[in-house]
Amino acid sequence: MEIVFKILWTDFAINQLKDIFDYHLIKASPKIAQRLVQKIIDTTLILENNPKSGRKE
C-alpha cells in the first residue's frame, strides 16, 4: 500500500506568496513575478512525490 501525501497551503503561506508576487510585480515585472511564484509552487509540489526531500524543521 502506497502512502499518498498532499501539500496543504496555510493562509499564512498563501499570503506570503501573494506578498512575494506583489513585491516582484513592482520591483521587477509581471513576468518575473509570475515565474518566481510558479517556481515556488512547483518546488513545493515535488514534496508530494518525495516527502523526505524537504528540510527538517
Contacts in CASP RR format, 6 or more apart in sequence:
PFRMAT RR
TARGET T0000
AUTHOR 0000-0000-0000
METHOD contacts of the structure
MODEL  1
MEIVFKILWTDFAINQLKDIFDYHLIKASPKIAQRLVQKIIDTTLILENN
PKSGRKE
4 48 0 8 1.000
5 47 0 8 1.000
5 48 0 8 1.000
5 51 0 8 1.000
6 48 0 8 1.000
7 44 0 8 1.000
7 45 0 8 1.000
7 47 0 8 1.000
7 48 0 8 1.000
9 17 0 8 1.000
17 37 0 8 1.000
17 40 0 8 1.000
17 41 0 8 1.000
20 33 0 8 1.000
20 36 0 8 1.000
20 37 0 8 1.000
20 40 0 8 1.000
21 33 0 8 1.000
21 34 0 8 1.000
21 36 0 8 1.000
21 37 0 8 1.000
22 33 0 8 1.000
23 33 0 8 1.000
24 32 0 8 1.000
24 33 0 8 1.000
24 36 0 8 1.000
24 37 0 8 1.000
25 33 0 8 1.000
46 53 0 8 1.000
47 53 0 8 1.000
47 54 0 8 1.000
END
